[in-house]
Amino acid sequence: MPALPARLAKPLADVFAASLVLLAVGWALSVQRKLGLDLYPQQFFAGVLFFALPLAFLTLPARRGTDREDVPLYDLVLAGLSMAALGYVAVAYPDLVLMIFARPPELWITSVIIILLLLETLRRATGWALVLIISAFLLYALFGDLIPGRLQGRPQNWQLLAGYLAVDSNGVLGLPMSVAATVVIAFILFGVLLGITGGSQFFTDAAMIGMGRFRGGSMKISVLASGLFGSISGSAVANVVGTGVVTIPMIKRDGYPAHKAGAIEAVASTGGQLMPPVMGASAFLMAEFLAIPYSQIVMAALLPAILYYVALFIQADLEAAKLGIKRVPESEIPAKSTVLVGLHFATAFAVLIYLLFWLRYQPERAALWSALALCGTALVFGYRGVRPTIRALFGSFARTGHGVVEILLISAASGMVIGVLNITGLSFNLTYALVQVGGGSAVLLLALSAVVCIILGMGLPTLGVYVLLAALVAPALIEVGIEPIAAHLYVLYFGMMSMITPPIAMAAFAAAAIAKAPAMATGWAAMRFGWAAYVIPVLFVFSPSLILIGEPTEIIFAAITASLGVWLVSAALAGYFVDRLSLAKRGLFIVAGLMALVPAGAFDGAIVTDAIGVAMGIALIVSEMIRSRTAAATQETAP
């Protein structure tokens, strides 16, 4: 007999989910100060976890992949134990934080409970990969003196380590949790409200109206819709599932092979986390790591993100031409008046951009005011004759809580990695070791870092990947003279590419499941569609003009030549320009494209390489167009 039947478990879980979101909203609006409460941020973080951990035990079964509605007794016990431990930390934090080095039993016992229960909920939410990585860091903290060489660490007393990781601001209640409990919750609430009010459907409809009448319209719709949806979410897999159930069947129906339908969706959804103005959760954490305004991150990411989607869009178009795929049937394209009916949704994004970039609001506050504007316009105007109910709007708090629990668990657990790096000195040791292995060569170090990023990213969510890479790899890149923002964007790009890079490509595999296509074939196709993300980070590391650092003329010139290069390489990979390309022509297109992609300031003589690539590319384009017209004219005059 279950300890808690489903009819009681679900409402209880909804209460916990809504409570953690309401707590985050209250903190973002400084309600605690208006009530005269002087709280540490760590007390708030502990309060969020006070609801998040029991929510995980109520909703996530002990065996991943199994269905469970009733909650067994052991999960109720673990939920109660997590509430007791985190409630104690939230209330007694000002005293506990002063006792870390004294190691009293009430501190280390509470800390051990928090760490073990956090790892268990993380296992249930994401699997074993991240748990094993964090466990390896914990073992290093305890037995680092046994490791020979440069990576040898200082062994820590286990009671001190537990208290430090669970209570100190460098551990579970540290920077990743700070971003997740404030900014991420606010933006995911905004995304949930977009779905409830019809905003997500509006953007899909707008993509169909804009692209449905062109060849390969279904693929282009997928690129646009997934990019828009993905910029709000923090999970590439969630993006694939959220939009792929609509776009992948549409792409297959138009005649694309199943593995390519899944691949284009996976690449578009993964790249959404690079697309301003919102980007994914990692961008907000990057701003905190670098101690710079979020708007600066957005500006730096803008041009690379545009090039990423330009490459994807061109390949979608050329694939359609090569396969002879036509436009979406007229009957499936919404009326153009639909755009006018839903234009009020743009108001929320206008408010968001205005508050973020002009008034310099904190991101979480900007997101909440934008969400309020969204609710107001949706209640007044609706979409396609439907207005959200007040009950549905209030229900968004519970839906958001369920949606963010995984990110909260990842963020809290990632704090333990940062804590171990700080307390053991591993961060410095690893940076030194990487620089030594790279021999001081930026090129070799970038290659090593890319491999490390992709390997560490296998099977991990984007936010967890970025925290690891920002702490382990980015400092080594900065050490050899690379711009800090370029180094962090570099590791973010390559960490994200693990989502579409076999042998473990979670986003590609999720898309393959929806497309009913072979997983590895989808993964390899996704790598081809997403080729720009493997090249562009290397370019902006050597020439920051691609991340809008430098003189305006340099930036404009870099943008133009890079766009041409992206077009040429995309054509080569598709094997089509105005007609099918021979193998030799494809090789020439790739050479010209890569040379044009190299920014003028990347190295001495790069401007010559750039000019040769542009001239060669223009010559190839002109020759192909002349050849195509000649062939067409010959066919017309033939008897």
N, C-alpha and C positions, 0 to 999 in steps of 0.2 A: 504494500500500500504506500503510495507516495506521501512524502512529508507535507508537500504543498501542491495541490492540484492546479492544473493549468488555469482554471477560471479565477483562481486567486493570485497565481504567480504573475500572470501578464499585467493585471492592474498595478500590482506592487512594483514590478519592473518599470512600468510607465511612470510611477511616482518618483522613483529614484532617477530615471532619465530626465524628467522634467525638472527635478530639483537641482541637479547639477548645472543645467543650462540657466535656470533662473538665478542661481548663485553667481554664475559667471557674468550674466547680464547686470546684476546688481553691483558687482565689483567694478565692471567697466564704467558704470554710471556713478561710481563713488557713493553708493547708497550708505555704505558703512560709515563714511565720514559725516554724512548728513545726520546719521543716528548717533553721532558722538563716539563711535568705536574707533580706537586707535589700534589697528591690527597689522601684524607683519604680513607681507605677501605670502610667506610660507604657510601661515595659518589658513589663508584662503586656498592655497594649493592642496593642503591636507584636507580641507573641507570638500573640495571637488573630488578627490580620491575617496573620501568617505562615502560618496554616492556611487562612484565609478566602479570600485572593486565589487561591492555586493551586486551591482547591476550585472557585472560580468558573470558572477557565480549563478545568478538567477536565469541568465539567458544563454550562456555558453555551456554545452555539455562537456563532460570530462573527456570523452572520446570525440575528437574532431571528426566532422563529416557525418555524424549520426543525428537523427532527429530526436528532439526531446521537448515535451510540453510540460509534463509534471516535474517538479523540482525535488530531487531526493534529499534525505535528511542531511547527508554529509555536506552538500552544497549550502544548505541553510546554516549549518554550523560554521562553515568557512566564511560565509557572508557576514554572520554576526561577529566572528572573530576579527575580520578586517575592519568592521565599523568600530569595534571597541578600540583597536590599536590606533586607527587614524583619528578617531574622535579624541583620544587621549593626547595625541600629538598636536591636533588643532587647538585644543584648549590650553595645554601646558607648554606649548612651544617656547615661550620666552624663557622659561626655566630650563627646559631640556637642552636647548642649544648651548647653554653654558656648562652642561655636564658631560659633553662628549668625551673629553679627555679624562674625566673622573671615572667614567664607565660604571655608573650605578646599575644594579640589576633591572630596575624599572625601565631604564633606557634601552639597554641592549636586548632585553627580552622582547620589548615592543618592536624594536628595530628588526630583529630576526624574523618576527611574525610578518611584518610589512614586506620585507624583501622576499621571503618564500612565497607569500600569497600573491605578490605582484608577478613573480616569475611564473607561477601556475596560471594566473589569468592570461598572461602574455602567451604562454604555450597554447592555451585554448583558442586565443584570438588569431594568432599568426603561425602557429606551428613551432617546431623545435629549433629552427635555424637561429633566430635571434636569441632564444634562451641559451643555446649552446655557446654562442659568441659572448654573451654577457657572463656566463658561467666561467668561460676561459679567462676573462678579465678578472673576475673575483679570485680565481685560483692564482693568477699572476700576483695579485695584491698580497695574497697570503704566503706564497712560496716563490716570489720573484728572485730571491737570492740564489735559488738553485739553477737559474738560467745563466749559462756562461756568456761572456762577451759583452758587447755594448748595451744589450737589452737587459742586463742584470738590474733587478729592482730592489727596493728596500722592503723587506717583509713587514707586514702590519699585524698587530694584535687583532684577533678576529672580533673581539667585543668593541674595540675602538673603531674598526672598519665598519661594522654593522651600524653603530650609532652615527658615524660620519655620513654614510651613504643614505641613511633613512631620514636624518634630521637636518644636516648641514645644507646650506644654500648651494653647495657644489654637487649635490647628489640628486636623489629622487625629487626633491622639492626645488630643483635648480632651473637653469635657463630653458631647457626644452619644455618643461612643465609650465613655465611662465608663459611661453608662446602658445602652447596648446590650450591652456585653461582660459586664455583671454581672446587672442586674435582668432585662433582656429575655430573655436566654438562660435564666435560671432559670425564668421564668414560662412560656416556650414549652416547656421540658422538662416542666413540670407539665401543660401542655395536651396534649402528645404522650402522656404517661403516662395521662391521662384517656381518650384514644382507645384505647390498647392494653389497658387494664384493663376497658373497657366502660363507663366513666363517661359518655362523650359519648352513647352509646346510651341509658343510663339516664335522662339528663336529657331526651332526646327522648321516651322512653317516658313519663316523668312528665308532660311537657307534653301528650302525647296523652291520658293518663288524666284530667288536670285539665281540658282544654279540648275534647277530642274529642266530648263528649256535648252540647255547646252548638252553636247555629247558627254557621255559618262556622268550625267548629272547626279546619279545616286552616290557615286564615289565622292564627288565634290560636296554634296550635302553632308556626307559623313565627316569630311575634313572640317567643314565649317561648324557643324553642330557639336562635334566632339571637342573641337578647340574651345568653343564657348563654354561648354559644360565643364571641361577639364580644368579651366582656369580657376574655377571656384573650389573644386574638390582637391583633396590631398592624396588621393589614391588613384593610380593608373588603372588598377583592376576594377575599382568601382566605376570609373569612367567608361570602361569597356562594357561592363554589364549594364550601366545606366542608359547608354545611347546605342550600344551594339545590338540589343534585342530588336531595335527598330531599323537601324541602318544596314546591318549585315544581310538580313533576308532580302532587303530592297536591292542591294548591290548584286547578290547572287541571282536574283530574278532578272536583272538586266543582262546577264550573260557572263559576268566575271567568274573566273574559277573560285571555288570556295576558299582555298588557302589565301588567295589575294584579297578576297573580301574581308577575311579576318585580319590579314596583315595591315591593310590600310586603316582599319578601325583601331587596331592596337597602337599604331604609330601616331595617329591623330589624337587618341586619348592620352597617350603618354606625354606628348608635347604640350598638351593643354596646361601643364604645370609650369611651363616656361613662358606662357603668353600673358603679358600685361593686359589690363591694369590690375587684375586680382592676383594671378599666378597661384601656385599651390602653397600649402602650409610651409614648405621649406624656405620659401623666399622671406617670410617674416622672421624665421629663425636666423637666416643669413644676416638680416639687418641687425639683429641683436648681437650675433657673433662679431660683426665688423664694427658695431657701434656707430652706424650711419643711418640716416633716414631711409625708411622703406621706399620713398619716392626715388631715391638714388639707385636702389637695386632695380626698380622697374625700368628706369631710363637705360641702365646698362644692359638689361636683358631684352630690350625692345627689338633692336635690329637683328641679333641672332635668332630670336623667335620668329620674326617675319621671314627671314631666309629659310628657316626650318619648314615653315608652312608653304612658302613659295615652291620649294623643292617638292614637297608632297603634292601640292596642287597641280604642278606641271606634270608630274608622273601620272597622276590620276587622269589628266586630260590626254596624255600621249598613250597611255594604256588603252583608253577608250577608242582612240583613233586606230591603234594597231589591231584591236579586236573587233572593230566595226560596230561598237556599241553606241546606240543612239540616245536620245534624250529620254527623260521620264515621261510616261504617258500623260497627256494633258488632263485626263480625268483625275489624276492623283495629285495634281499641283493645286494648292489653295488659290483662291481668287486674290488678285493683287490688293483688293481692299482690306484683306486680312492684316496687311502691314499697318495700315492706318488704324484699324480697330485695336491693335495691340501696341501702338507706338508709345502709349503711356508707360510701358515697361522700361523704356529708355530713360525715363525720369529718374528711376532709382540709381541707374549707373551714372547718370549725370551728377546726381547728388554725391555719390561715392567718390567720383573723380574730383569734384570740386572740393570736398572736405579733405581728401587725402593730399592733393597737390597744391591747392591754393590756401586753404585755411590751416593746413598742417595738423589736422586732427590725428589723434592716435588711431591706428588702423581699426581696433575693435569698436571704438566709438563711431567712426565713419561708417562701419558696416551696420551698426545698430540703427543709426539714423536713416541709412539707405533702406534698411528692412522696413522701417516705419513708413517711409515714403512709398515703398512698394505696396504695403498693405493698404495704405490710404487710396492710392490710385486704383488698385484692384477692386476695392469695395465700391468705388464710385463708378468705374467704367466696366469692370469685368473683362472677359475675353470670350468671344464667340457666344455672347449671350449668357455666360455663366459667371457668377460672382462667388468667391469663396465665402463659406459660412464662418461666423465668429468662432464656432466650435472647432472648425478645421484649423483656423489660425492659431488658436490656443493649443491645439494638438501638435503644432509644429515644435513645441518645446520638447515633448516626449520623443518625437521622431528624430530631432537633432541629437538628443542625449544618446539614443541608440546608435546613431550614426557616428558619433565622436568617441565612443568608448574605446574602440581599438586604437585611435590616434593618441588618446590620453594614456593608455597603457604603454604604448611604444615610447612616448615622450618621457614618462616617469622612469621606465626601465633604462632608456638611453642616458638619463641623468647619472645612473650608476657607472656607466662607461666613463663619463667625464670626471666623476668623482675618483675613480681608480687612476685615471691619467694624472690628476692633480696630486693625489696623496702619495703616489709611488714615483713620480718623475718620469713615467713611461712616455709621456708626450714629448719631452725633450729628447729622450734616448731614441725614440723612433724617428723623429725628425732628423737627428744627427746621422742615424744609420742609413736612412733613405738618401740623404745628401751624399754620404760616403759611397754608397753603392752606385749612385748616379755619377760619381766622380766629378761633381760640380757642374756637370753638363745639363743644361736645361732641357735639351732635346731628349736625352736618355731618361732623365727624371720624369718628364711628361709621359714617355712611353711606359715606364714602370708604373707610374701613378694610374694611368688609364687601365692597365691590366688589374692592378689592385682594386680600383674602383668597381670594375665589372665583376670581379670575383667576390668582393665583399657584398655587392649588391644582389647576388643571386639568391632569390627566394625571400628577400626582405622588402618591406614597404618603403616607399620613397623617403619618408621622413626619417625613419630609422637609418637608412643608408646615408643620408646627408649628415646626420649627427656624427656617425662614425667617421666619415670621410673628412668632415670639417675639422675633426679633432686629430685624426691620424695622418692625413695626406696633405691637406692644404698648407699647414705650417712648413712642410718641407719645400713646397713650391715657392712660398713667400721667401723662404731663406735664400733661394738662388736668384732673387731679384724680380720675381713676377709680381705684378700688381695684385694686392690682396683681393680685390673684388673679382679680378680675372681668375685667380686661383680658386676661389670659392665657386664661381660659376662653372669652372672647368670640372671640378669634382662632382658638382650637381649634375652636369650634363652626362658624364660617364657613369655616375651612379644610377641615373635614370635609365640609361641605355641598357642596363642589366635587365630591365623589364621586357625588352624585345630581343635580347641577345641569347641564343641557345648556348649551352644545353638547358639552362633554367631561365625561361623567359615568361614570367607569370602573366603579363598583359597579353602577350601573343598567344599563350596557351588558353587563357580565358576566352579570347576571341575565337580561337580554333574550336573550342567546345560549342560555342554558339553557332559557328559556321558549319559544324560537322565536317571539319577538315583535319588532315594529319597535323599533329602539333608541331613537329619539327619543320615540315614544309612551310607552315605558317610563320614560324620563327625566322627561317632564312629569308622568306619574302619580306618580312617586317624589317629585317636588317637592310635589305636593298632599298625599300621605301624610305627608311630613316637614315640613309647614308649621311645626310648633311650634319646630323648631330655628332657623328664621329670625326668630322673634318673641321667644322666651324669653331669648336672650342680651341683647337690647336692654333687656328688663325688669330682669334682675338687675344690669346695669350701673348703672341709675338707682336701683334699690332693692335693696341687698345682702341684704335679708331673704330673698330667694329663694335665696341661697347661704349661708343660715344665719348671717348676720352681723346682730346686733341683739338686741332684747329677745325673749324667748320668745313673748309675746303677739303681737308684730308678725309673727314667723315663722309661727305657727299661722294667723293671720288671712290672711296672704299665701298660704299653702299652700291653704287652703280656697277662697278666691276665685279663685285661679289654676286650681284643679281644675275649678271650675264654668265658668270661661272656656274652658278647653280642651275641655270637653264640648260647650259651645254652638257654638264655631267648628267643631269636628269634625263635628257634626251638619249644620251649614250646608254644609260642603264635601262631605259625603256626600249631601246633598239628602234626608235622611231622619231622622225622629226616632221617633215611634211610627207614623208614616205618611209618605208622600212629602210634601216641603215645596215650596210654591210659590216662585217666584223672589223675590217680595216677602218671604215668611217667611224665606227663606234670608238675605236682606239684614239683616233684623231680628236674626236669630240671630247673625250675624257682628258687628254693631254691639254687641249686648249682651255677647257673649263677649269682644271686645277690650277693652271698658270694664271688665269684671270682671277681666280678666287684669292690668290695670295695678295694681301694688302701691300701697298707701296712701301710702308715703313716696317715690314716684317723683318728684313735683314738688308745688309748692304747689297745693292744691285737688284732688290726686289721690284723696284719700279720698272726696270727693263723687262723682267720676267712677266710682270703684270701687263705691260704694253704689248709684248709678243703674244700673250694669251688672248688679249682683246682683239688684236689684229687678226690672229689666226681664227678666232671664233667668228668674227664678222665675215671673213672669207668663206668659212665653211657654211655659214647660214645662207649667204648670197648664192653660193654654188649649188646648194641643195634646192633652194627656191627656183633657180633657173632650170636645174635639171628636171624638177617636178613639172614646171610649166611647159618645158619642151616635150616631155613625155605625154602630157595631157593634150598638147596641140597635135602631136603625131597621131594619137588615138582618134582625135576628131577628124583629121584629114584622111585617115586610113579608109579604104573602101569597105 
